Amino acid sequence: MGQRRLNILVVYVMNKYPMRATLWDQLYCFQRYSNHNCFYLNLSVRRVGWYLKKIKFDLIIFGTLFLANRMVAEWFEPILNKARSLKSLNAARIVFPQDEHAHTETLSQFIREFDIDCIFSVAPESEWPTIYEGTDVTKAKLFGVLTGYLDDSTIARIKLLGQGVNSRDIDLGYRTWRAAPSLGRHGLMRQQIADSFQEKAPARGLITDISTRREDTLWGDAWYKFLLRCKYTMSVEGGASVLDRDGTIQQKTAAYLEGHSQATFAEVEAACFPGLDGKLQYAALSPRHLEACATKTCQILVAGKYNDVLVPGRHYIELDRDLGNIDQVLDTVKQDHLRHEITERAYREIVESGRYTYRSYVDFVLRNSLKSEHEPASVHTLWNGLVYYWMRLSDFVSWVQVALHLHSFSARVKRKSRRVLAGVFSEEAVVSVLRRFRQSGEK
């Protein structure tokens, strides 16, 4: 007799469409790779239906897309009000927080209130005592994970896209955003990298495509095509060097910049968070590092740990944190004699190894989250199946609702679409069917 399929509830919040491919892969990796029944609940447009309380769940996942909303209290509190009815379910509960440098008090309160069993943190283990001060780690166990992984379909898609790219006509390519000063000097480094390479590379005859403008952001396949055209790309670990427990620093910084738009980082620091930069060493490997390995784009990375995944000289060319060796790095780029060896090794050891895929990630999470023993499957297997497929349909419809809300349609089409959705797919209509089905099954 085979292992029974477990019931896993994935709770998330998303009211934006389209969504970045990396977030999509992260959200649906459990459905793709767990071989269990994964129920998805988007609390931005759905609520916790009574029928979910009739299902025996083994695991409840509060993912990154749920906890990201803690940054804005007026958004998060209504979501918490919806989610609180889940506290009555007898299941293991886990969280996947990111941006753990910010609003840590709200995060810790959520962990305590919802009686969380496991925290899968992207922060370095050395920073856990600082970030999770006041959290009972004997109850909520901490595990280290990456901020993102490679999906099997993404690797296959990159290979296919690579067939349509004739040559790498960009020597140095980079996309980033201007980080808020509240992230500290670590966040500032992205802009410094862009400015320094943009200034120095053309003098060596190198072709660059470097931008920090939001309108130049590349989404989905456009990002992979860009990397496939680049011989080299630059980056730094994601993260921050300032701990902002309640969001006060971010608020002070934003308010200060409204009246001092040309202020330097030093001026903002002195006015808003003097002496606090560097108190936290929150740095981590990001999905773009893995994506560069998958596209065989040679990386130039600021010195760091990179979760002990990437090794300098082996998987990337190292750039000093003060950018003091940038001229030597650019000379190496001009000579272009190390690129093939580094990219092939990175592809073999990072991509082909399978250690940094969502398949391995799901296996790691489930092994450390689920209780060693489970009760036998519920006798209402048909009921479970009906609710499961309704939830699959409901999740699809939730994305349709988000898209309809955000995209421009004529008023007539919009009204008609919403009437159809409201009449056919409303929870009130469907739950009445579920209720009748359950009542008939219990007779």
C-alpha positions in Angstrom: 0.0 0.0 0.0 1.5 3.4 -1.0 2.0 6.3 1.2 -1.2 8.3 1.6 -1.4 11.8 0.1 -1.3 14.4 2.7 -3.5 17.5 2.8 -1.4 20.8 2.7 -3.0 24.2 2.9 -0.9 27.0 1.3 -2.1 30.5 2.5 -1.0 33.5 0.5 -2.0 37.0 -0.4 -1.6 38.5 -3.9 -3.6 41.2 -5.6 -1.1 42.0 -8.4 -1.0 40.6 -11.9 1.1 39.5 -13.6 3.4 38.1 -11.0 7.2 37.6 -11.4 8.2 34.2 -12.5 10.3 33.6 -9.5 7.4 34.3 -7.1 5.1 32.1 -9.2 7.6 29.2 -9.0 8.0 29.7 -5.2 4.2 29.8 -4.6 3.3 26.7 -6.6 6.4 24.5 -6.0 4.5 22.4 -3.4 1.8 21.6 -5.9 4.3 20.7 -8.5 6.8 18.6 -6.5 5.2 17.3 -3.2 2.9 14.6 -4.6 0.4 15.6 -2.0 -3.0 17.4 -2.1 -2.2 21.1 -2.0 -5.1 23.5 -1.3 -4.3 27.1 -2.3 -6.1 30.0 -0.6 -5.6 33.6 -1.7 -6.8 35.7 1.2 -6.7 38.9 -0.9 -9.9 37.9 -2.7 -11.1 34.8 -0.7 -12.0 33.9 2.9 -11.6 30.8 5.0 -14.7 28.8 4.0 -16.4 26.5 6.6 -15.7 23.5 4.4 -12.0 23.9 5.0 -12.6 23.2 8.7 -14.0 19.8 7.7 -10.7 18.7 6.1 -8.0 17.1 8.1 -4.9 19.1 7.2 -1.5 17.8 7.9 0.4 21.1 7.2 -0.5 24.8 6.9 2.0 27.0 5.0 2.1 30.7 5.5 4.3 31.7 2.6 6.4 34.7 1.6 3.5 36.2 -0.2 1.4 36.2 3.0 4.0 37.6 5.3 5.2 40.3 2.9 2.0 42.2 3.8 3.2 42.8 7.3 5.1 45.9 6.1 1.8 47.9 6.0 -0.3 47.5 9.1 -3.5 48.6 7.4 -3.1 45.9 4.8 -2.0 43.1 7.2 -4.6 43.4 9.9 -7.6 42.6 7.7 -5.7 39.6 6.3 -5.0 38.5 9.9 -8.6 38.8 10.7 -9.4 36.4 7.9 -6.6 34.0 8.7 -7.4 33.7 12.5 -10.0 31.1 12.0 -7.3 28.8 10.7 -5.9 28.7 14.3 -8.5 26.1 15.2 -7.1 23.6 12.7 -5.0 20.8 14.2 -2.0 20.8 11.8 1.7 21.6 11.7 2.2 25.3 10.8 5.2 26.8 9.1 6.2 30.2 7.8 8.6 31.5 5.1 9.5 35.1 6.0 11.7 37.2 3.9 13.0 40.8 4.4 13.5 39.7 8.0 15.3 42.9 8.7 12.0 44.9 8.7 8.9 44.7 11.0 10.4 41.9 13.0 8.1 42.7 15.9 5.0 42.0 13.7 6.6 38.8 12.5 7.4 37.6 16.0 3.8 38.4 17.1 2.4 36.4 14.2 4.7 33.4 15.1 3.5 33.5 18.7 -0.2 34.0 18.0 -0.5 31.3 15.3 1.6 28.9 17.3 4.1 28.3 14.4 6.1 25.1 14.5 8.9 25.9 12.0 10.4 29.1 10.6 12.3 28.7 7.3 14.6 31.7 7.4 16.7 33.3 4.6 18.8 35.2 7.2 22.3 33.9 8.2 22.1 31.7 11.3 24.4 34.2 13.1 21.6 36.8 12.9 18.8 34.6 14.2 19.2 35.6 17.9 19.0 39.3 16.9 16.1 39.0 14.4 14.0 36.5 16.5 14.7 38.0 19.9 11.8 37.0 22.1 10.7 34.1 20.0 10.7 30.7 21.7 13.0 28.7 19.3 12.3 25.5 21.3 8.7 25.8 20.0 9.3 27.4 16.6 12.3 25.7 15.2 14.5 27.6 12.8 15.8 26.2 9.5 17.9 28.0 6.8 16.8 28.2 3.2 17.6 30.3 0.2 15.5 33.3 -1.0 14.7 31.4 -4.2 15.6 28.3 -6.2 15.6 27.1 -9.8 12.5 25.5 -11.2 12.8 22.5 -13.6 10.6 24.3 -16.1 12.7 27.5 -15.8 15.9 25.6 -16.6 14.2 23.9 -19.6 12.9 27.3 -20.8 16.3 29.0 -20.6 17.8 26.2 -22.7 15.1 26.8 -25.3 15.5 30.5 -25.2 19.3 30.1 -25.6 18.7 28.5 -29.0 17.3 31.8 -30.3 20.2 33.9 -29.1 23.0 34.1 -31.7 25.7 35.8 -29.7 26.6 37.5 -26.5 26.8 41.0 -27.8 26.8 42.7 -24.3 30.0 42.6 -22.3 28.5 43.8 -19.0 24.8 43.8 -18.3 23.1 44.8 -15.0 19.7 45.6 -13.8 19.0 46.8 -10.2 17.0 49.4 -8.3 17.9 52.3 -6.1 17.6 50.9 -2.6 16.1 53.0 0.1 18.6 54.4 2.6 16.8 52.6 5.4 18.4 49.3 4.1 21.8 50.7 5.1 25.1 50.7 3.2 24.6 47.2 2.1 21.6 48.3 0.0 23.5 51.3 -1.3 26.1 49.0 -2.8 23.8 48.1 -5.8 23.8 51.7 -7.0 27.6 52.0 -6.4 28.2 48.9 -8.6 26.1 50.3 -11.4 27.7 53.7 -11.3 31.3 52.5 -11.1 31.0 50.0 -14.0 29.1 52.4 -16.1 31.8 55.0 -15.6 34.9 52.8 -16.1 33.9 50.1 -18.6 33.5 52.2 -21.8 37.1 53.4 -21.6 38.2 49.8 -22.3 35.9 49.5 -25.3 33.4 47.3 -23.4 29.8 47.3 -24.4 27.5 47.8 -21.4 23.7 47.7 -20.7 23.4 48.9 -17.1 20.3 50.6 -15.6 18.8 51.3 -12.2 15.6 52.8 -13.6 12.4 51.0 -12.8 11.1 51.4 -16.3 14.0 49.4 -17.5 13.1 46.4 -15.4 13.0 43.1 -17.3 10.3 40.6 -16.5 9.9 36.9 -17.2 11.6 35.6 -20.4 12.9 39.1 -21.2 15.2 38.8 -18.2 16.5 35.4 -19.3 17.0 36.6 -22.8 19.0 39.6 -21.5 21.3 37.4 -19.4 21.8 35.1 -22.4 23.1 38.1 -24.4 25.5 39.1 -21.6 29.0 37.8 -21.2 29.2 39.2 -17.6 26.8 40.5 -15.0 27.4 42.1 -11.7 25.6 41.8 -8.3 25.8 41.7 -4.6 24.0 39.6 -1.9 20.5 40.6 -1.2 19.7 42.0 2.2 20.2 45.0 4.5 22.6 46.2 7.3 20.0 48.0 9.4 17.5 46.3 11.7 14.1 48.0 11.6 12.0 46.2 14.2 8.8 48.2 13.8 9.2 50.1 10.5 10.0 53.4 12.2 13.3 53.8 10.4 11.7 53.4 7.0 9.0 55.9 7.9 11.5 58.4 9.2 13.7 58.0 6.1 10.8 58.4 3.7 9.6 61.5 5.5 13.1 63.0 5.6 13.6 62.5 1.9 10.4 64.3 1.1 11.9 67.5 2.3 15.5 66.7 1.4 15.4 64.9 -1.9 19.0 65.5 -2.7 20.3 64.3 0.7 23.3 62.0 0.7 23.2 58.6 2.5 25.4 60.0 5.3 22.9 62.9 5.9 19.9 60.5 5.9 21.7 58.2 8.3 22.6 61.0 10.7 19.0 62.3 10.7 17.1 59.0 10.8 19.2 56.1 12.2 22.5 57.3 13.6 24.8 54.5 14.8 22.5 51.7 13.7 24.0 50.8 10.3 26.0 47.6 10.5 24.3 46.3 13.6 22.7 43.6 11.4 24.5 41.4 8.8 21.5 40.3 6.8 22.8 39.1 3.4 21.8 36.2 1.3 22.1 34.6 -2.1 19.3 35.7 -4.4 17.5 34.0 -7.3 19.3 36.1 -9.9 22.6 34.5 -8.9 21.2 31.1 -9.7 19.6 32.4 -12.9 23.0 33.7 -14.0 24.4 30.2 -13.5 21.6 28.7 -15.6 22.2 31.2 -18.5 26.0 30.6 -18.3 26.5 34.3 -17.7 29.8 35.0 -15.8 29.1 36.8 -12.5 31.2 39.5 -10.9 30.1 39.5 -7.3 31.0 41.7 -4.3 32.8 39.7 -1.7 30.4 37.8 0.5 29.2 34.4 1.8 26.4 33.7 -0.7 25.0 31.0 1.6 28.2 29.0 0.9 26.7 28.1 -2.4 28.9 30.2 -4.7 32.7 30.1 -4.3 34.9 33.0 -5.5 37.3 32.1 -8.3 35.3 29.0 -8.9 31.8 30.2 -9.6 32.4 33.9 -10.0 34.9 36.7 -10.2 35.2 38.5 -6.8 34.9 42.3 -6.5 36.2 43.9 -3.3 33.6 45.4 -1.1 35.2 48.9 -1.5 35.4 48.3 -5.3 39.1 48.8 -5.0 40.0 46.1 -7.5 37.5 47.2 -10.2 40.3 48.0 -12.7 41.7 44.5 -12.4 38.3 43.0 -12.7 37.6 45.0 -15.9 41.0 43.9 -17.3 39.9 40.3 -16.7 36.6 41.0 -18.5 38.4 42.6 -21.4 40.8 39.6 -21.7 37.8 37.2 -21.4 40.0 34.2 -20.7 38.3 32.9 -17.6 34.6 33.2 -18.5 34.1 29.9 -20.2 35.7 27.9 -17.5 33.8 29.7 -14.7 30.4 29.5 -16.3 30.7 25.8 -17.3 31.8 24.9 -13.8 29.0 27.0 -12.2 26.4 25.3 -14.5 27.7 21.9 -13.7 28.0 22.3 -9.9 25.0 24.6 -9.3 22.4 23.9 -11.9 23.0 20.3 -13.0 23.7 19.1 -9.4 20.0 19.6 -8.6 20.8 20.8 -5.1 19.3 24.2 -5.7 16.0 23.4 -7.3 12.5 23.7 -6.0 12.2 20.0 -6.1 15.0 19.6 -3.5 13.6 22.6 -1.5 10.1 21.0 -1.2 11.7 17.7 -0.1 13.7 19.6 2.6 10.8 21.5 3.9 8.4 18.5 4.2 11.1 16.4 5.9 11.5 19.0 8.6 7.9 20.1 8.9 5.7 17.1 9.0 5.2 15.1 12.2 6.7 11.6 12.1 3.4 9.9 12.4 0.0 10.7 10.8 -3.4 9.4 11.6 -5.1 7.3 8.9 -6.7 9.2 6.0 -10.2 10.6 6.6 -13.1 8.3 5.7 -14.7 11.2 3.7 -12.3 10.7 0.8 -14.9 11.8 -1.8 -15.7 14.9 0.3 -12.0 15.7 0.5 -11.6 15.2 -3.2 -14.6 17.5 -4.0 -13.3 20.3 -1.8 -9.8 19.9 -3.2 -11.0 20.3 -6.8 -13.2 23.2 -5.8 -10.2 24.9 -4.2 -8.2 24.3 -7.4 -10.9 26.0 -9.4 -11.3 28.7 -6.8 -7.6 29.5 -6.9 -7.8 29.9 -10.7 -10.8 32.1 -10.4 -9.0 34.2 -7.8 -6.3 35.1 -10.3 -9.0 36.0 -12.9 -10.6 38.3 -10.3 -7.2 39.9 -9.6 -6.6 40.4 -13.3 -10.1 41.8 -14.0 -9.6 44.2 -11.1 -6.2 45.5 -12.3 -6.5 45.5 -16.1 -8.5 47.9 -18.2 -11.7 46.6 -19.8 -14.7 48.5 -21.1 -17.2 49.2 -18.4 -19.7 46.9 -20.0 -17.4 43.9 -20.3 -16.1 44.5 -16.8 -19.6 44.5 -15.3 -20.7 41.5 -17.3 -17.5 39.5 -16.4 -18.0 40.3 -12.7 -21.6 39.3 -12.8 -20.7 35.9 -14.3 -17.9 35.4 -11.8 -20.2 36.4 -8.9 -23.0 34.2 -10.0 -21.1 31.1 -11.0 -18.0 31.0 -8.9 -19.1 32.9 -5.7 -18.3 31.1 -2.5 -21.9 31.4 -1.5 -23.1 29.5 -4.6 -20.5 26.7 -4.4 -20.5 26.2 -0.6 -24.3 25.6 -0.8 -23.5 22.7 -3.2 -20.8 21.4 -0.9 -23.2 21.6 2.1 -25.9 19.6 0.2 -23.3 17.1 -0.9 -22.0 16.6 2.7 -25.5 16.3 4.1 -26.4 13.7 1.6 -23.2 11.7 2.3 -24.0 11.7 6.0 -27.5 10.2 5.6 
